[in-house]
Amino acid sequence: MFRRVIGYSFTSAFVIVIAYLAYLSIAYPFMEVIGNSFNLFLFALAAIFFVYCHFQRVYIVKPKGK
């Protein structure tokens, strides 16, 4: 149960980060968004999360040894 709660909080934090970046990309030009170091950090964090989720999905769908 504890792992599930951590997983939900981790996922919800990244959803909030991605929603914030989506708001910034709509409200401001992209170069202004990545000009701020904090926003660039959030953008990189979201990109890392997407890559991590992609690899998790690939390895869950195609298990090793089959």
N, CA, C and O atoms as a Tinker XYZ file with bonds, in Angstrom:
   264  protein
     1  N      0.822000   -1.185000    0.000000    73     2
     2  CA     0.000000    0.000000    0.000000    64     1     3
     3  C      0.868000    1.251000    0.000000    63     2     4     5
     4  O      0.561000    2.228000   -0.683000    81     3
     5  N      1.960000    1.217000    0.772000    73     3     6
     6  CA     2.842000    2.385000    0.848000    64     5     7
     7  C      3.468000    2.684000   -0.506000    63     6     8     9
     8  O      3.610000    3.847000   -0.882000    81     7
     9  N      3.847000    1.631000   -1.246000    73     7    10
    10  CA     4.440000    1.837000   -2.577000    64     9    11
    11  C      3.425000    2.450000   -3.535000    63    10    12    13
    12  O      3.781000    3.275000   -4.376000    81    11
    13  N      2.169000    2.051000   -3.412000    73    11    14
    14  CA     1.139000    2.598000   -4.282000    64    13    15
    15  C      0.923000    4.083000   -3.998000    63    14    16    17
    16  O      0.747000    4.873000   -4.926000    81    15
    17  N      0.934000    4.466000   -2.723000    73    15    18
    18  CA     0.771000    5.874000   -2.353000    64    17    19
    19  C      1.937000    6.694000   -2.880000    63    18    20    21
    20  O      1.735000    7.796000   -3.391000    81    19
    21  N      3.143000    6.179000   -2.766000    73    19    22
    22  CA     4.311000    6.884000   -3.297000    64    21    23
    23  C      4.209000    6.991000   -4.817000    63    22    24    25
    24  O      4.531000    8.033000   -5.387000    81    23
    25  N      3.775000    5.945000   -5.460000    73    23    26
    26  CA     3.615000    5.977000   -6.914000    64    25    27
    27  C      2.590000    6.998000   -7.357000    63    26    28    29
    28  O      2.809000    7.715000   -8.334000    81    27
    29  N      1.463000    7.073000   -6.646000    73    27    30
    30  CA     0.440000    8.054000   -6.999000    64    29    31
    31  C      0.930000    9.476000   -6.769000    63    30    32    33
    32  O      0.670000   10.359000   -7.586000    81    31
    33  N      1.633000    9.707000   -5.673000    73    31    34
    34  CA     2.132000   11.058000   -5.412000    64    33    35
    35  C      3.216000   11.441000   -6.414000    63    34    36    37
    36  O      3.284000   12.594000   -6.840000    81    35
    37  N      4.059000   10.493000   -6.792000    73    35    38
    38  CA     5.094000   10.743000   -7.794000    64    37    39
    39  C      4.459000   11.095000   -9.138000    63    38    40    41
    40  O      4.879000   12.043000   -9.801000    81    39
    41  N      3.453000   10.330000   -9.530000    73    39    42
    42  CA     2.772000   10.585000  -10.799000    64    41    43
    43  C      2.025000   11.908000  -10.769000    63    42    44    45
    44  O      2.063000   12.656000  -11.745000    81    43
    45  N      1.354000   12.208000   -9.678000    73    43    46
    46  CA     0.619000   13.471000   -9.604000    64    45    47
    47  C      1.557000   14.667000   -9.615000    63    46    48    49
    48  O      1.207000   15.713000  -10.162000    81    47
    49  N      2.742000   14.538000   -9.024000    73    47    50
    50  CA     3.709000   15.635000   -9.065000    64    49    51
    51  C      4.150000   15.897000  -10.496000    63    50    52    53
    52  O      4.276000   17.055000  -10.893000    81    51
    53  N      4.385000   14.861000  -11.272000    73    51    54
    54  CA     4.788000   15.067000  -12.655000    64    53    55
    55  C      3.642000   15.575000  -13.520000    63    54    56    57
    56  O      3.875000   16.313000  -14.478000    81    55
    57  N      2.423000   15.199000  -13.205000    73    55    58
    58  CA     1.281000   15.754000  -13.936000    64    57    59
    59  C      1.182000   17.250000  -13.683000    63    58    60    61
    60  O      0.892000   18.015000  -14.603000    81    59
    61  N      1.418000   17.675000  -12.453000    73    59    62
    62  CA     1.404000   19.101000  -12.132000    64    61    63
    63  C      2.524000   19.824000  -12.860000    63    62    64    65
    64  O      2.312000   20.917000  -13.386000    81    63
    65  N      3.710000   19.234000  -12.900000    73    63    66
    66  CA     4.837000   19.848000  -13.612000    64    65    67
    67  C      4.525000   19.971000  -15.097000    63    66    68    69
    68  O      4.787000   21.014000  -15.696000    81    67
    69  N      3.975000   18.931000  -15.697000    73    67    70
    70  CA     3.668000   18.959000  -17.123000    64    69    71
    71  C      2.555000   19.963000  -17.410000    63    70    72    73
    72  O      2.599000   20.657000  -18.426000    81    71
    73  N      1.560000   20.050000  -16.531000    73    71    74
    74  CA     0.497000   21.034000  -16.718000    64    73    75
    75  C      1.048000   22.456000  -16.616000    63    74    76    77
    76  O      0.645000   23.333000  -17.380000    81    75
    77  N      1.961000   22.685000  -15.686000    73    75    78
    78  CA     2.583000   24.005000  -15.548000    64    77    79
    79  C      3.387000   24.356000  -16.797000    63    78    80    81
    80  O      3.329000   25.488000  -17.276000    81    79
    81  N      4.133000   23.395000  -17.319000    73    79    82
    82  CA     4.895000   23.643000  -18.544000    64    81    83
    83  C      3.972000   23.871000  -19.737000    63    82    84    85
    84  O      4.283000   24.680000  -20.611000    81    83
    85  N      2.853000   23.176000  -19.782000    73    83    86
    86  CA     1.893000   23.405000  -20.865000    64    85    87
    87  C      1.311000   24.808000  -20.777000    63    86    88    89
    88  O      1.137000   25.478000  -21.795000    81    87
    89  N      1.011000   25.251000  -19.568000    73    87    90
    90  CA     0.517000   26.619000  -19.386000    64    89    91
    91  C      1.559000   27.633000  -19.837000    63    90    92    93
    92  O      1.229000   28.593000  -20.534000    81    91
    93  N      2.805000   27.431000  -19.447000    73    91    94
    94  CA     3.860000   28.366000  -19.843000    64    93    95
    95  C      4.055000   28.379000  -21.348000    63    94    96    97
    96  O      4.285000   29.437000  -21.934000    81    95
    97  N      3.966000   27.222000  -21.976000    73    95    98
    98  CA     4.182000   27.183000  -23.420000    64    97    99
    99  C      3.047000   27.859000  -24.176000    63    98   100   101
   100  O      3.258000   28.360000  -25.281000    81    99
   101  N      1.856000   27.883000  -23.607000    73    99   102
   102  CA     0.742000   28.581000  -24.245000    64   101   103
   103  C      0.821000   30.078000  -23.969000    63   102   104   105
   104  O      0.565000   30.889000  -24.859000    81   103
   105  N      1.173000   30.446000  -22.744000    73   103   106
   106  CA     1.153000   31.851000  -22.346000    64   105   107
   107  C      2.363000   32.627000  -22.851000    63   106   108   109
   108  O      2.255000   33.825000  -23.110000    81   107
   109  N      3.494000   31.981000  -22.994000    73   107   110
   110  CA     4.730000   32.672000  -23.366000    64   109   111
   111  C      5.397000   31.953000  -24.534000    63   110   112   113
   112  O      5.174000   30.760000  -24.739000    81   111
   113  N      6.212000   32.672000  -25.297000    73   111   114
   114  CA     7.003000   31.986000  -26.330000    64   113   115
   115  C      7.965000   30.973000  -25.700000    63   114   116   117
   116  O      8.372000   31.123000  -24.548000    81   115
   117  N      8.318000   29.948000  -26.468000    73   115   118
   118  CA     9.121000   28.847000  -25.928000    64   117   119
   119  C     10.493000   29.309000  -25.457000    63   118   120   121
   120  O     10.998000   28.806000  -24.454000    81   119
   121  N     11.104000   30.254000  -26.159000    73   119   122
   122  CA    12.444000   30.698000  -25.767000    64   121   123
   123  C     12.422000   31.414000  -24.425000    63   122   124   125
   124  O     13.407000   31.366000  -23.688000    81   123
   125  N     11.315000   32.080000  -24.093000    73   123   126
   126  CA    11.212000   32.701000  -22.772000    64   125   127
   127  C     11.042000   31.647000  -21.690000    63   126   128   129
   128  O     11.522000   31.817000  -20.569000    81   127
   129  N     10.362000   30.565000  -22.025000    73   127   130
   130  CA    10.130000   29.503000  -21.043000    64   129   131
   131  C     11.443000   28.834000  -20.666000    63   130   132   133
   132  O     11.711000   28.631000  -19.482000    81   131
   133  N     12.277000   28.483000  -21.665000    73   131   134
   134  CA    13.524000   27.800000  -21.337000    64   133   135
   135  C     14.626000   28.780000  -20.966000    63   134   136   137
   136  O     15.720000   28.359000  -20.588000    81   135
   137  N     14.359000   30.082000  -21.066000    73   135   138
   138  CA    15.342000   31.072000  -20.643000    64   137   139
   139  C     15.488000   31.115000  -19.132000    63   138   140   141
   140  O     16.553000   31.458000  -18.618000    81   139
   141  N     14.435000   30.772000  -18.423000    73   139   142
   142  CA    14.465000   30.730000  -16.967000    64   141   143
   143  C     15.030000   29.375000  -16.540000    63   142   144   145
   144  O     14.595000   28.337000  -17.037000    81   143
   145  N     15.984000   29.383000  -15.636000    73   143   146
   146  CA    16.647000   28.128000  -15.265000    64   145   147
   147  C     15.707000   27.161000  -14.552000    63   146   148   149
   148  O     15.822000   25.949000  -14.732000    81   147
   149  N     14.782000   27.673000  -13.748000    73   147   150
   150  CA    13.841000   26.794000  -13.052000    64   149   151
   151  C     12.911000   26.107000  -14.050000    63   150   152   153
   152  O     12.641000   24.912000  -13.926000    81   151
   153  N     12.426000   26.850000  -15.030000    73   151   154
   154  CA    11.551000   26.255000  -16.040000    64   153   155
   155  C     12.310000   25.264000  -16.910000    63   154   156   157
   156  O     11.754000   24.244000  -17.319000    81   155
   157  N     13.561000   25.549000  -17.193000    73   155   158
   158  CA    14.379000   24.602000  -17.952000    64   157   159
   159  C     14.577000   23.311000  -17.159000    63   158   160   161
   160  O     14.553000   22.220000  -17.730000    81   159
   161  N     14.772000   23.433000  -15.856000    73   159   162
   162  CA    14.886000   22.261000  -14.990000    64   161   163
   163  C     13.602000   21.439000  -15.024000    63   162   164   165
   164  O     13.658000   20.214000  -15.128000    81   163
   165  N     12.445000   22.097000  -14.938000    73   163   166
   166  CA    11.174000   21.378000  -14.996000    64   165   167
   167  C     10.973000   20.708000  -16.348000    63   166   168   169
   168  O     10.453000   19.595000  -16.425000    81   167
   169  N     11.382000   21.383000  -17.405000    73   167   170
   170  CA    11.266000   20.812000  -18.746000    64   169   171
   171  C     12.132000   19.559000  -18.867000    63   170   172   173
   172  O     11.689000   18.548000  -19.412000    81   171
   173  N     13.348000   19.619000  -18.367000    73   171   174
   174  CA    14.237000   18.455000  -18.410000    64   173   175
   175  C     13.696000   17.321000  -17.546000    63   174   176   177
   176  O     13.780000   16.153000  -17.926000    81   175
   177  N     13.146000   17.660000  -16.392000    73   175   178
   178  CA    12.570000   16.655000  -15.508000    64   177   179
   179  C     11.390000   15.950000  -16.175000    63   178   180   181
   180  O     11.249000   14.732000  -16.070000    81   179
   181  N     10.552000   16.711000  -16.854000    73   179   182
   182  CA     9.414000   16.114000  -17.558000    64   181   183
   183  C      9.891000   15.224000  -18.704000    63   182   184   185
   184  O      9.313000   14.164000  -18.943000    81   183
   185  N     10.933000   15.643000  -19.411000    73   183   186
   186  CA    11.466000   14.827000  -20.505000    64   185   187
   187  C     12.040000   13.516000  -19.972000    63   186   188   189
   188  O     11.832000   12.460000  -20.571000    81   187
   189  N     12.751000   13.575000  -18.863000    73   187   190
   190  CA    13.296000   12.359000  -18.251000    64   189   191
   191  C     12.167000   11.430000  -17.819000    63   190   192   193
   192  O     12.261000   10.215000  -17.990000    81   191
   193  N     11.108000   11.994000  -17.265000    73   191   194
   194  CA     9.964000   11.192000  -16.840000    64   193   195
   195  C      9.305000   10.496000  -18.026000    63   194   196   197
   196  O      8.940000    9.325000  -17.930000    81   195
   197  N      9.148000   11.211000  -19.151000    73   195   198
   198  CA     8.550000   10.602000  -20.336000    64   197   199
   199  C      9.407000    9.460000  -20.864000    63   198   200   201
   200  O      8.877000    8.419000  -21.251000    81   199
   201  N     10.710000    9.638000  -20.885000    73   199   202
   202  CA    11.604000    8.577000  -21.354000    64   201   203
   203  C     11.532000    7.374000  -20.417000    63   202   204   205
   204  O     11.497000    6.231000  -20.872000    81   203
   205  N     11.510000    7.629000  -19.117000    73   203   206
   206  CA    11.403000    6.554000  -18.134000    64   205   207
   207  C     10.097000    5.772000  -18.320000    63   206   208   209
   208  O     10.099000    4.541000  -18.295000    81   207
   209  N      8.990000    6.485000  -18.506000    73   207   210
   210  CA     7.700000    5.814000  -18.707000    64   209   211
   211  C      7.686000    5.013000  -19.998000    63   210   212   213
   212  O      7.102000    3.931000  -20.056000    81   211
   213  N      8.321000    5.536000  -21.023000    73   211   214
   214  CA     8.377000    4.805000  -22.293000    64   213   215
   215  C      9.121000    3.481000  -22.120000    63   214   216   217
   216  O      8.650000    2.441000  -22.581000    81   215
   217  N     10.270000    3.516000  -21.465000    73   215   218
   218  CA    11.028000    2.283000  -21.276000    64   217   219
   219  C     10.309000    1.320000  -20.346000    63   218   220   221
   220  O     10.393000    0.107000  -20.538000    81   219
   221  N      9.609000    1.826000  -19.352000    73   219   222
   222  CA     8.830000    0.942000  -18.486000    64   221   223
   223  C      7.738000    0.249000  -19.287000    63   222   224   225
   224  O      7.500000   -0.946000  -19.113000    81   223
   225  N      7.074000    0.993000  -20.164000    73   223   226
   226  CA     6.010000    0.413000  -20.976000    64   225   227
   227  C      6.554000   -0.618000  -21.948000    63   226   228   229
   228  O      5.934000   -1.661000  -22.157000    81   227
   229  N      7.698000   -0.340000  -22.540000    73   227   230
   230  CA     8.290000   -1.269000  -23.505000    64   229   231
   231  C      8.681000   -2.567000  -22.813000    63   230   232   233
   232  O      8.426000   -3.647000  -23.347000    81   231
   233  N      9.293000   -2.484000  -21.642000    73   231   234
   234  CA     9.757000   -3.696000  -20.971000    64   233   235
   235  C      8.630000   -4.454000  -20.287000    63   234   236   237
   236  O      8.750000   -5.661000  -20.074000    81   235
   237  N      7.543000   -3.783000  -19.938000    73   235   238
   238  CA     6.405000   -4.494000  -19.364000    64   237   239
   239  C      5.639000   -5.221000  -20.464000    63   238   240   241
   240  O      5.196000   -6.353000  -20.269000    81   239
   241  N      5.481000   -4.578000  -21.619000    73   239   242
   242  CA     4.750000   -5.193000  -22.724000    64   241   243
   243  C      5.537000   -6.359000  -23.309000    63   242   244   245
   244  O      4.952000   -7.376000  -23.680000    81   243
   245  N      6.858000   -6.221000  -23.396000    73   243   246
   246  CA     7.703000   -7.273000  -23.962000    64   245   247
   247  C      8.620000   -7.829000  -22.865000    63   246   248   249
   248  O      9.766000   -7.395000  -22.749000    81   247
   249  N      8.139000   -8.772000  -22.066000    73   247   250
   250  CA     8.986000   -9.317000  -21.002000    64   249   251
   251  C     10.184000  -10.076000  -21.554000    63   250   252   253
   252  O     10.137000  -10.624000  -22.656000    81   251
   253  N     11.251000  -10.099000  -20.776000    73   251   254
   254  CA    12.474000  -10.785000  -21.202000    64   253   255
   255  C     12.266000  -12.298000  -21.185000    63   254   256   257
   256  O     11.523000  -12.829000  -20.359000    81   255
   257  N     12.927000  -12.967000  -22.098000    73   255   258
   258  CA    12.905000  -14.417000  -22.125000    64   257   259
   259  C     11.732000  -15.035000  -22.853000    63   258   260   261
   260  O     11.571000  -16.255000  -22.827000    81   259
   261  N     10.918000  -14.237000  -23.496000    73   259   262
   262  CA     9.773000  -14.812000  -24.223000    64   261   263
   263  C      9.844000  -14.461000  -25.672000    63   262   264
   264  O      8.971000  -14.853000  -26.446000    81   263
